[in-house]
Amino acid sequence: MNLADYIKTELPKWPNWLTVPLLKLNVFGPLVYGKEYKKILTHIDDGDPEKKLCDIVNFSIANVPYYRKRYKGLSIRSIAEFEREINFIDKDEVMAHWDEFQADGANLLRSVTGTTGGTSGKPLKLVLPQNRYAHSMAFWHKELEWFGWHYDARAVIRNHHLPEKRNYMINPILREIIFDAFRMSAPYAKRCLHTMKIYGVKYLHAYPSAAYQFLKLCHRQSLDTSFIRLCILTSEGVTNEQRFFIENELHIKIYSSYGHSEKLIMAGNCPHSSLYHIEENYGYCELVNTAGKVIKNAREAGELVGTTFINRLMPLIRYRTGDFSSYADSSCNVHGKKYRYLNGVQGRREKSLIYKADGTTTSLTALNLHGKVYEHIDGLQYAQTKKGELTVRIIRNESFSAEDELFLLHFHQEAMGAEAKINIQYVDRLEYQPNGKFLPLISTLNN
Ligand SMILES: [Zn+2]
């Protein structure tokens, strides 16, 4: 295990009496992340993405068997040529030719292997450069600084299971107070919030569903959450209901970003706009429609396709991510033309389809309720096991009324068509994946 991994996973296991004083010291700041990180951060917006793209493609044709076989002798000089000459790949293609994607003489000692997560399907094994953290951290921190964050401590509610006797763990180097997402209850939420307050922690870093659950429990107990400055929401999309509650009811800002384990594309929002600002120097980002044509227009939905700028051990070029988005038709008031902007990102398309009785589909985005109903519920999840039947799981709160039920029935009937059967199911808890992640739609039809 190298030092970075030790710091990430082992250090928090130290007892709190040892880590608390270290946390308070806060002398490390950016130094913690190393020289490479510092260098990337200093030059983060420098350089020409088109040149970086051509460099990695030409490097790969010369040094990686998979690309050499297909493009031998080709050298590209522009994005236009890239679009014309280079084909798309996806996870299946990479898995089928895994060995050929390894660059000649790649020094595996300076690499780590990671597997892509994902809620279904086979994981993809990736070879990544050891400095992968430095690269993605630098871009992530650059965007967090937009919100005034400067290596401040964060409360973390993600996928950690804590030993029974510990209410929280501390990572003094990464400045994290780590809570147990699997133990969230009213008393535990109260304790977490209290702990945040004691340590003066103003940043909450969580899965959107975990942040929502935690903050709802605080809200229900009339606890003061106004000291929380920012919710950093990653790894899942933020649903409309979650956004409404956090931004409009609690008045806490949200930073959410799109990233994926292949580490090819990164984009996040800023305090002035909820659009995702594409980080052009992180990797090359494209949107492609079902016909395989590159999308340049706003509003047309397509698949996100990414190309690495930094991984010379196992470079992925024009890799279809399986995630979907569209370009925004407006831009951020502050960042203006410096960025291209994406509307929110949807997870793997096949996972978010809802089937009507006639076999046609609708998507989760189409089922966007209005604010008032969100105020009356503490959770919402869809389930589908049969075409034309939709179960709407609802956690009611005390302001929920018969009127809301009627509204929900009508709304979903309208969206699903007259022949559809809508079941409203009242539950105390929504269903989570074994890895602790939340899916807004649980469907047996999408596999
Ligand atoms: Zn902006």
Boltz pocket constraint, residues with backbone or C-beta under 6 A from the ligand:
constraints:
  - pocket:
      binder: B
      contacts: [[A, 269], [A, 270], [A, 271], [A, 272], [A, 273], [A, 277], [A, 332], [A, 333], [A, 334], [A, 335], [A, 336]]
      max_distance: 6.0
